[in-house]
C-alpha cells in the first residue's frame, strides 16, 4: 500500500476525536449512493418504457407503408415486387377505414383494417396475438353466415361480446338517395379476439378480410402495401430505397416518421429526468467538498508535521484526493449495484402498475442499457474527483509555520 493511500484510509476511518469526520464521510458516501441509484433507476425506467412502446407498436404495425400513385389494382404483383427490395422480410396489402360498431346497447368507433390473412402474419404479430378464434377464419366466407371480424380484448369487453356473437358495422361510405347519403350497414360475426398488448389497438381496431373491407369501404383496390424489414433501424434507408428502385410513383414512409412525435417526447423526458436527478449527484459532491474541508481543518497540525518531515505538497494533495475518490467510488459502487438490483426486481415482478389506456402499457418496465450504466458510473466518479480538487489544493498550500504557531 502506498504512503498516500495508507494515510487517506487512516483519515477516512478515523475514530475517537475524529469520529465526527468519519460520520461526515459516511453521509457523503450515502449521498453519492442515493444519487447514483436514483439516476440508474430513472434511466432504466425511461429506456424500458421507450423500448416497450416501440416493440409493441412494431409488433402491431408494419415497419414501412408504401403507397402507389394511381392505386394498387393488382396487389399480388406489387407484393412480389416489393419483396425483392433488399432487407424486406414480408409484404402485405391493406385497406384502412372507420366504422361504428354496434352490439346491443353498446357501441364504439373503431378503425377497420382489411387484410389478407395469408400475408398479414409476415408483417405484423396478429397471428401470435390471437387469444380466441383464429386469423384463418377471415378467409372462410360463406353465404350462410355474416363475414368475420377480429376485435381486441378491450373492445370485446367494452361491447360485451364473445366469440361467435354478431355485431353491426356502420360506415360513412353509403348510398346516395333523395334524402341524402345513407350510411352503409353490414352485419359481421366475431370470429376472433386478440391481444396485441397495445391499448390503442386492443380497444379500437377491427380486422376484416380484403373482400369484405372493399365492400364495406366502397373500394375496389388496396390502399397500400405494408412491409416488414430485417433491421428496424434500417427502415428509413429501405423506405428511400423503395422509391429509388421502383420509381417516383411509389411513396414510402417508415415507422420512425409515423411515431416521431412520441419517441421525440420520450427522449426529451429521459434527458430532462437525467439532468434533474443528476443534480442529486452534484449535491453529494458538495458533501465530499465539505467533508474534505473539515478534514483539512482538523488535520492541519498533521499536515504541517508531514511537510516538516519532507512530504511534498503534491503528495499531500494526493492524500486528500484519494480520500475523496474513495468516498466517490464507494458510493458509486453501492449506488450502481443497488440500482441494478432494484431495477431487476421491479422489472421481473412487474411491481409498478400503470393505467394502460393512458400509457399504452400495463406496467413500468425497467431496462438498464450498458451504455447508460457506464455513463452514470463514469460521471459520478468524475464529479467526485472534481470535488476533491479545491480542498486538496488548500491542504497542499498549508503553511507549516502558521499551522504549528499555537501548538
C-alpha positions in Angstrom: 0.0 0.0 0.0 1.3 3.4 -1.0 2.0 6.1 1.6 -0.7 8.4 0.3 -3.4 5.6 0.3 -2.4 4.5 3.8 -2.8 8.0 5.2 -6.0 8.6 3.3 -7.6 5.4 4.7 -6.4 6.3 8.2 -8.1 9.7 8.0 -11.2 8.2 6.4 -11.8 5.7 9.1 -10.7 7.9 12.0 -12.1 7.2 15.4 -12.1 8.8 18.9 -11.7 12.6 18.5 -12.2 12.4 14.7 -15.4 10.4 14.8 -17.3 13.4 13.5 -15.2 13.5 10.4 -15.9 9.8 9.8 -19.7 10.5 10.2 -19.5 13.3 7.6 -17.6 10.9 5.2 -20.3 8.3 5.7 -23.0 10.8 4.9 -21.1 11.7 1.8 -20.9 8.1 0.7 -24.7 7.7 1.3 -25.4 10.9 -0.7 -23.4 9.5 -3.7 -25.1 6.1 -3.3 -28.6 7.6 -3.4 -27.8 9.9 -6.3 -26.3 7.1 -8.5 -29.1 4.7 -7.6 -31.7 7.2 -8.5 -30.1 8.1 -11.8 -29.7 4.4 -12.8 -33.4 3.7 -11.9 -34.6 6.8 -13.8 -32.7 6.0 -16.9 -33.8 2.3 -16.8 -37.4 3.4 -16.4 -37.4 5.8 -19.4 -35.4 3.3 -21.5 -37.7 0.4 -20.6 -40.8 2.5 -21.3 -39.5 3.7 -24.6 -38.4 0.2 -25.7 -41.6 -1.5 -24.6 -43.7 1.0 -26.5 -41.5 0.7 -29.6 -41.7 -3.1 -29.5 -45.4 -3.2 -29.1 -46.0 -0.6 -31.8 -43.8 -2.5 -34.2 -45.5 -5.8 -33.4 -48.9 -4.2 -34.1 -47.9 -2.1 -37.1 -45.7 -2.7 -40.2 -42.3 -1.1 -40.4 -42.9 0.6 -43.7 -46.0 1.7 -45.6 -45.9 2.0 -49.4 -48.4 3.9 -51.5 -48.6 4.0 -55.3 -49.8 6.8 -57.4 -52.9 5.6 -59.3 -53.8 3.0 -56.8 -52.8 -0.7 -56.2 -55.0 -2.7 -58.6 -53.0 -5.9 -58.5 -51.6 -6.3 -55.0 -50.1 -9.7 -55.6 -47.7 -8.4 -58.2 -46.9 -5.4 -56.1 -46.2 -7.6 -53.1 -43.8 -9.8 -55.2 -42.0 -6.7 -56.5 -41.6 -5.1 -53.0 -40.3 -8.4 -51.5 -37.3 -8.1 -53.9 -36.1 -5.0 -52.2 -33.0 -5.9 -50.1 -33.8 -6.0 -46.4 -37.5 -6.6 -46.8 -38.8 -9.8 -45.0 -42.5 -9.6 -45.7 -45.2 -7.6 -47.6 -49.0 -7.5 -47.3 -51.8 -5.3 -48.7 -54.3 -3.5 -46.5 -57.3 -1.1 -46.6 -58.0 1.3 -43.8 -61.3 2.8 -42.8 -63.5 4.0 -40.0 -66.7 2.5 -38.7 -69.2 2.5 -35.9 -69.6 -1.0 -34.3 -72.8 -1.7 -32.5 -73.6 -4.7 -30.3 -76.9 -4.4 -28.5 -76.9 -1.2 -26.5 -73.1 -0.8 -26.6 -71.3 0.9 -29.5 -67.8 2.2 -30.3 -66.0 3.9 -33.1 -63.2 1.7 -34.5 -60.6 1.7 -37.2 -61.2 -1.1 -39.7 -58.2 -2.8 -41.2 -58.9 -5.1 -44.1 -56.1 -7.6 -44.6 -55.1 -10.8 -46.5 -54.9 -13.4 -43.7 -52.3 -15.4 -45.6 -49.9 -12.4 -45.9 -50.6 -10.4 -42.8 -48.6 -12.6 -40.4 -45.4 -11.7 -42.4 -45.7 -8.0 -41.4 -47.5 -7.9 -38.0 -47.8 -10.1 -35.0 -51.6 -10.5 -35.2 -51.4 -14.3 -35.6 -49.5 -14.8 -32.4 -51.7 -12.3 -30.6 -54.9 -14.3 -31.2 -56.4 -15.4 -27.8 -59.7 -16.9 -29.2 -60.5 -18.0 -32.7 -58.0 -17.8 -35.5 -56.8 -15.5 -38.2 -57.7 -18.0 -40.9 -61.4 -17.6 -40.1 -61.2 -14.3 -42.1 -60.8 -16.4 -45.3 -63.8 -18.6 -44.6 -66.6 -16.6 -46.1 -70.0 -18.2 -47.0 -73.5 -17.1 -47.7 -74.8 -18.9 -44.7 -73.2 -16.6 -42.1 -72.0 -13.0 -41.9 -68.4 -12.1 -42.7 -65.8 -12.5 -39.9 -64.2 -9.7 -37.9 -61.4 -9.9 -35.3 -61.5 -7.5 -32.4 -59.3 -6.8 -29.4 -59.9 -7.9 -25.9 -60.5 -4.4 -24.6 -63.1 -3.7 -27.3 -64.8 -7.1 -26.7 -65.2 -6.1 -23.0 -66.5 -2.7 -24.0 -69.1 -4.2 -26.3 -69.8 -7.2 -24.0 -69.4 -9.6 -26.9 -67.9 -13.1 -27.1 -66.6 -15.4 -29.8 -69.4 -16.1 -32.3 -71.6 -13.1 -31.5 -72.8 -10.8 -34.2 -72.1 -7.0 -34.4 -73.3 -4.3 -36.8 -70.8 -2.1 -38.7 -71.9 1.3 -39.9 -69.6 3.2 -42.2 -69.9 6.8 -43.6 -69.5 5.4 -47.1 -73.1 4.8 -48.2 -75.5 5.1 -51.0 -76.9 8.3 -52.3 -80.7 8.7 -52.0 -83.2 11.6 -52.4 -82.9 12.0 -48.6 -79.1 12.3 -48.9 -76.3 9.9 -48.1 -77.5 6.8 -46.3 -74.7 5.1 -44.2 -73.8 1.6 -45.2 -74.7 -1.1 -42.6 -73.2 -4.6 -42.5 -73.5 -7.5 -40.2 -70.3 -9.2 -39.0 -69.5 -12.2 -36.9 -66.9 -12.0 -34.1 -64.5 -14.8 -35.3 -61.5 -14.0 -33.1 -60.4 -12.0 -30.2 -56.7 -10.8 -30.0 -54.4 -9.1 -27.6 -51.5 -7.2 -29.2 -50.5 -5.6 -25.8 -51.1 -2.1 -27.1 -54.3 -0.5 -25.7 -54.8 1.6 -28.8 -55.1 -1.5 -31.0 -56.9 -3.7 -28.5 -59.6 -1.2 -27.9 -60.2 0.5 -31.2 -59.2 -1.8 -34.1 -61.1 -4.4 -36.1 -59.6 -6.8 -38.7 -61.6 -8.0 -41.6 -60.8 -9.7 -44.9 -59.9 -7.7 -48.0 -63.0 -8.6 -50.0 -65.3 -7.7 -47.0 -63.2 -4.5 -46.5 -63.7 -3.5 -50.1 -67.4 -3.9 -49.9 -67.5 -2.1 -46.5 -65.5 0.9 -47.5 -66.7 1.0 -51.1 -63.3 0.5 -52.6 -62.0 -1.8 -55.4 -58.3 -1.9 -54.6 -55.9 -2.0 -51.7 -54.9 1.4 -50.2 -51.2 0.5 -49.6 -48.7 -2.3 -49.1 -47.2 -2.9 -45.6 -43.5 -4.0 -45.3 -41.6 -5.7 -42.5 -37.8 -5.3 -42.6 -34.9 -7.3 -41.2 -33.5 -4.4 -39.1 -35.9 -1.8 -37.8 -33.1 0.8 -37.6 -32.6 0.4 -41.4 -36.2 1.1 -42.2 -35.6 4.8 -43.2 -32.9 3.7 -45.7 -35.1 0.9 -47.1 -38.0 3.3 -47.5 -35.8 5.6 -49.5 -34.6 2.6 -51.5 -38.1 1.6 -52.5 -38.7 5.0 -54.2 -35.2 4.9 -55.8 -35.6 1.3 -57.1 -39.3 1.3 -58.2 -39.7 4.9 -59.3 -41.4 8.1 -58.2 -44.8 6.5 -58.4 -44.1 4.8 -55.1 -44.1 6.7 -51.8 -42.8 5.0 -48.7 -43.0 6.1 -45.0 -41.3 4.2 -42.2 -42.3 3.7 -38.6 -39.9 6.3 -37.2 -41.6 9.0 -39.2 -45.1 7.9 -38.2 -44.2 7.8 -34.5 -41.7 10.6 -34.5 -43.6 12.9 -32.0 -44.0 10.1 -29.5 -40.4 9.0 -29.4 -39.1 12.5 -29.5 -41.2 13.3 -26.4 -39.9 10.2 -24.6 -36.3 11.1 -25.5 -36.8 14.7 -24.1 -38.3 13.3 -20.9 -35.4 10.9 -20.5 -32.9 13.7 -20.9 -34.9 16.1 -18.5 -35.2 13.4 -15.8 -31.5 12.5 -16.1 -30.5 16.2 -15.7 -32.8 16.7 -12.7 -31.7 13.6 -10.9 -28.1 14.2 -11.8 -28.3 17.2 -9.6 -28.5 14.8 -6.7 -25.0 13.6 -7.5 -23.9 17.2 -7.6 -25.3 17.7 -4.1 -23.5 14.6 -2.9 -20.3 16.0 -4.4 -20.7 19.2 -2.3 -20.9 16.9 0.7 -17.5 15.5 -0.3 -16.1 19.1 -0.6 -17.5 19.9 2.9 -16.1 16.7 4.5 -12.6 17.3 3.0 -12.6 20.9 4.1 -13.4 19.9 7.6 -10.8 17.2 7.5 -8.1 19.7 6.3 -9.0 22.0 9.2 -8.9 19.1 11.6 -5.7 17.7 10.3 -3.8 21.0 9.8 -1.3 20.0 12.5 -0.7 16.6 10.9 -0.2 18.2 7.5 2.3 20.7 9.0 4.3 17.9 10.6 4.3 15.8 7.4 5.6 18.8 5.5 8.4 19.5 8.0 9.4 15.8 7.6 9.8 16.4 3.9 6.5 15.3 2.4 6.0 17.3 -0.8 2.8 19.4 -1.4 2.0 17.1 -4.3 1.8 14.1 -2.0 -0.3 16.0 0.5 -2.7 16.9 -2.3 -2.8 13.2 -3.5 -3.7 12.1 0.1 -6.9 14.2 0.2 -7.7 13.5 -3.5 -7.6 9.7 -2.7 -9.9 10.2 0.3 -12.4 12.0 -1.9 -12.1 9.4 -4.6 -12.6 6.6 -2.1 -15.8 8.2 -0.9 -17.0 8.7 -4.6 -16.0 5.2 -5.7 -17.6 3.6 -2.7 -20.9 5.5 -3.2 -20.9 4.8 -6.9 -20.3 1.1 -6.4 -23.1 0.8 -3.8 -25.4 3.0 -5.8 -24.8 1.2 -9.1 -25.2 -2.2 -7.5 -28.3 -1.2 -5.6 -29.8 0.4 -8.7 -29.2 -2.7 -10.8 -30.7 -5.0 -8.2 -33.8 -2.8 -7.7 -34.4 -2.4 -11.4 -34.2 -6.2 -11.8 -36.8 -6.7 -9.0 -39.1 -4.0 -10.3 -39.0 -5.4 -13.9 -39.0 -9.1 -13.1 -42.0 -8.9 -10.7 -43.7 -6.0 -12.6 -44.4 -4.2 -9.3 -45.3 -0.8 -10.7 -48.7 -0.9 -12.5 -50.0 2.0 -14.6 -53.2 2.6 -16.5 -52.9 1.0 -19.9 -55.4 3.4 -21.5 -53.1 6.3 -20.7 -49.6 4.9 -21.2 -50.4 2.1 -23.6 -48.6 -0.5 -21.4 -49.9 -2.1 -18.1 -46.7 -1.9 -16.1 -43.5 0.1 -16.0 -40.6 -1.9 -17.5 -37.0 -1.2 -16.2 -34.2 -1.9 -18.7 -30.6 -0.8 -17.9 -28.5 -0.3 -21.0 -24.8 -0.9 -20.6 -24.0 2.5 -22.2 -26.3 4.4 -19.8 -24.9 2.5 -16.8 -21.3 3.1 -17.8 -22.1 6.8 -18.4 -23.6 7.1 -14.9 -20.7 5.4 -13.2 -18.0 7.4 -15.1 -19.9 10.7 -14.5 -20.3 10.0 -10.7 -16.6 9.2 -10.3 -15.5 12.3 -12.4 -17.8 14.6 -10.3 -16.3 13.1 -7.1 -12.8 13.7 -8.4 -13.5 17.3 -9.3 -15.0 17.8 -5.9 -11.6 16.9 -4.3 -9.5 19.4 -6.2 -10.2 22.6 -4.1 -9.8 21.0 -0.6 -6.7 19.1 -1.7 -5.1 22.2 -3.1 -5.8 24.1 0.1 -4.2 21.3 2.1 -1.1 21.3 -0.1 -0.7 25.0 0.3 -0.9 25.0 4.1 2.0 26.8 5.7 3.6 24.6 8.4 4.7 27.7 10.4 1.2 29.1 10.6 -0.3 25.7 11.4 2.2 25.0 14.3 2.4 28.5 15.7 0.0 28.0 18.5 0.6 24.2 19.1 
